Amino acid sequence: MSKHHINWKIDRIGALIELDAPITIIANDWSQTATSLDADLHIGHNDSDPSQPIVVLTLLDGKKFVIGYFPEQNNINIHLDFNEPFLYDKEEFYEELSSFYDKIKEIIKNYLSKRILSIKIGVEVVDYIGDNENAIDKLKSNFDYFSGMDDDIDEVSLKIKKKISDYNDLYIIQMIEICNKERLKIVLDSGMEEFSNRQILSTNIELELILDLENISYEEINIYLDSLKACLVDLVYKDFLL
């Protein structure tokens, strides 16, 4: 049984969608579909140069919704960046995930039906380490896997690919790192300017869903996305190493 009980600040929720062929993006249409708002900024236009990347930015309350389309790679990177300092419990985290992936579903329904080769979804979360705390000690006290590690450990780097049968046999790549001057995955950082000498424990979790173009429906995509979402919540609020 995991003893993990950290509440997390969300840095980013995202989705990377791989397509079978180039598409046309109309910035305001996509922004309206996902957020009901016009885009605050868009860079690049399909009609002027089909190979040019397109970035669509919409400002929300304390957040930034970003769509990046990269024609040469035939993929779309959609993410929600959180600029607020709040810590989320499990229920609040689930609500934020649900809201974001509802936006993804609307984009798929309106523009990407039968065009998707694969979807990767992920989340980056962070927990602040107080002045009298130690990131390694916090790992040991909150994650069973680390509880037996030597007391003098000062760096962790781990990458695991696992099959999770509870969620349609999904594969998840779990990446955990603690080191200086980095922030993705799980990180101990005392030097990043915006956090001014505060240690940071964070994680980046990514799940991948490979779709069968000939046999997948929009409804089936929704089911898989919901499974991915549920799996993310369990991983973040139970234990990264199941």
FIDRENKE-966319 format. One line per field, with one value per residue (C-alpha): residue in three letters; x, y, z. Coordinates in pm, whole numbers, plus 50000, padded with zeros to 5 digits. Layout:
% FIDRENKE-966319
code: c(Ala/...)
px: c(X/...)
py: c(Y/...)
pz: c(Z/...)
//
This chain:
% FIDRENKE-966319
code: c(Met/Ser/Lys/His/His/Ile/Asn/Trp/Lys/Ile/Asp/Arg/Ile/Gly/Ala/Leu/Ile/Glu/Leu/Asp/Ala/Pro/Ile/Thr/Ile/Ile/Ala/Asn/Asp/Trp/Ser/Gln/Thr/Ala/Thr/Ser/Leu/Asp/Ala/Asp/Leu/His/Ile/Gly/His/Asn/Asp/Ser/Asp/Pro/Ser/Gln/Pro/Ile/Val/Val/Leu/Thr/Leu/Leu/Asp/Gly/Lys/Lys/Phe/Val/Ile/Gly/Tyr/Phe/Pro/Glu/Gln/Asn/Asn/Ile/Asn/Ile/His/Leu/Asp/Phe/Asn/Glu/Pro/Phe/Leu/Tyr/Asp/Lys/Glu/Glu/Phe/Tyr/Glu/Glu/Leu/Ser/Ser/Phe/Tyr/Asp/Lys/Ile/Lys/Glu/Ile/Ile/Lys/Asn/Tyr/Leu/Ser/Lys/Arg/Ile/Leu/Ser/Ile/Lys/Ile/Gly/Val/Glu/Val/Val/Asp/Tyr/Ile/Gly/Asp/Asn/Glu/Asn/Ala/Ile/Asp/Lys/Leu/Lys/Ser/Asn/Phe/Asp/Tyr/Phe/Ser/Gly/Met/Asp/Asp/Asp/Ile/Asp/Glu/Val/Ser/Leu/Lys/Ile/Lys/Lys/Lys/Ile/Ser/Asp/Tyr/Asn/Asp/Leu/Tyr/Ile/Ile/Gln/Met/Ile/Glu/Ile/Cys/Asn/Lys/Glu/Arg/Leu/Lys/Ile/Val/Leu/Asp/Ser/Gly/Met/Glu/Glu/Phe/Ser/Asn/Arg/Gln/Ile/Leu/Ser/Thr/Asn/Ile/Glu/Leu/Glu/Leu/Ile/Leu/Asp/Leu/Glu/Asn/Ile/Ser/Tyr/Glu/Glu/Ile/Asn/Ile/Tyr/Leu/Asp/Ser/Leu/Lys/Ala/Cys/Leu/Val/Asp/Leu/Val/Tyr/Lys/Asp/Phe/Leu/Leu)
px: c(50000/50142/50183/50196/49995/50163/49941/50087/50110/50032/50284/50140/49883/49944/49868/50082/49876/50043/49851/49845/49885/49911/49599/49479/49439/49229/49350/49030/48816/49036/49057/48680/48623/48853/48800/48499/48739/48921/49294/49507/49801/49862/50182/50198/49933/49871/49781/50104/50342/50201/50528/50541/50468/50158/50120/49785/49779/49465/49485/49257/49222/49570/49648/49766/49610/49854/49815/50131/50108/50424/50350/50688/50638/50262/50191/49996/50117/49834/49902/49764/50026/49941/50072/49910/50078/49790/49836/49577/49435/49327/48972/49085/49357/49101/48876/49160/49250/48887/48846/49160/49083/48725/48887/49103/48795/48619/48919/48935/48562/48558/48887/49077/48831/49006/49333/49509/49796/49881/49810/50047/49912/50105/50123/50400/50348/50567/50585/50778/51036/51040/51347/51367/51281/51489/51366/51522/51360/51027/51062/51140/50848/50594/50697/50739/50997/51245/51190/51475/51740/52062/52045/52330/52176/52173/52064/51809/51766/51520/51327/51083/50844/50556/50238/49935/49663/49404/49383/49338/49696/49846/50221/50357/50708/50781/51073/51205/51510/51658/51949/52058/51965/51680/51311/51134/51049/51129/51379/51575/51648/51784/51892/51607/51546/51168/51180/51472/51661/51357/51408/51159/51031/50848/50754/50665/50441/50365/50131/50100/49800/49848/49533/49427/49325/49098/48905/48895/48591/48554/48364/48646/48901/48698/48703/49079/49135/48924/49133/49452/49314/49217/49558/49732/49531/49616/49984/50016/49817/49904/50257/50464/50605/50300)
py: c(50000/50335/50603/50887/51192/51493/51766/51905/52233/52171/52313/52173/51930/51831/51611/51529/51410/51245/51276/51071/51376/51758/51955/52315/52506/52821/52974/53133/52833/52598/52838/52887/52511/52445/52751/52946/53241/53403/53341/53613/53533/53319/53282/53127/53059/52747/52940/53145/52854/52503/52387/52671/52582/52741/52849/52952/53104/53174/53335/53190/53276/53207/52971/52966/52732/52665/52478/52414/52253/52124/52020/51863/51620/51593/51646/51882/51972/52103/52206/52408/52600/52692/53026/53001/52878/52661/52308/52059/51762/51451/51570/51914/51759/51529/51827/52010/51700/51647/52007/51991/51657/51765/52038/51777/51566/51863/51934/51569/51558/51874/51858/51533/51250/50952/51147/51035/50785/50821/51030/51093/51264/51387/51612/51802/51865/52020/52026/52292/52189/52410/52563/52287/52003/51779/51652/51308/51270/51373/51106/50844/50938/50957/50687/50328/50254/50503/50429/50179/50391/50488/50799/50970/50953/51294/51215/50984/50897/50631/50543/50254/50133/49937/49775/49878/49617/49809/50066/49873/49738/50084/50126/50410/50547/50663/50902/51021/51243/51457/51675/52038/52288/52080/52091/51824/51486/51477/51750/51899/52256/52534/52772/52853/53226/53224/53010/53195/52928/52711/52341/52184/51828/51775/51504/51457/51161/51056/50788/50680/50552/50404/50412/50191/50436/50192/50068/50347/50567/50901/50727/50476/50757/50913/50586/50555/50918/50866/50560/50760/51040/50802/50638/50977/51062/50730/50764/51118/51065/50704/50616/50660/50310/50086)
pz: c(50000/49900/50164/49912/50020/49857/49714/49393/49208/48841/48595/48274/48135/47776/47477/47174/46878/46578/46249/45930/45701/45713/45805/45797/46124/46162/46487/46618/46524/46723/47016/47021/47008/47302/47522/47383/47349/47059/47045/47206/46980/46675/46477/46130/45867/45660/45347/45338/45397/45456/45614/45870/46235/46383/46746/46895/47245/47448/47793/48059/48427/48564/48276/47914/47657/47374/47045/46847/46502/46334/45973/45903/46193/46136/46504/46727/47076/47294/47651/47940/48140/48499/48625/48966/49289/49415/49548/49426/49611/49420/49346/49230/49015/48853/48777/48602/48401/48305/48191/47976/47815/47743/47531/47357/47283/47124/46901/46795/46729/46519/46329/46367/46313/46145/46125/46442/46455/46823/47130/47420/47728/48027/48327/48501/48871/49138/49516/49705/49961/50270/50433/50694/50454/50231/49894/49939/50282/50132/49864/50127/50348/50065/49816/49927/49659/49805/50175/50200/50031/50210/50425/50243/49897/49729/49372/49210/48842/48735/48418/48401/48132/48277/48156/48359/48310/48513/48231/47905/47925/47881/47888/48096/48103/48457/48486/48819/48864/49137/49035/49022/48749/48605/48660/48459/48609/48980/49049/49334/49229/49445/49171/48934/48932/48956/49271/49437/49629/49701/49648/49411/49384/49057/48813/48451/48370/48014/47884/47523/47331/46982/46772/46481/46210/46030/46329/46588/46642/46818/47098/47143/47155/47438/47632/47595/47695/48006/48094/48048/48264/48543/48526/48559/48869/49031/48951/49082/49401/49489/49383/49069/49105/49120)
//
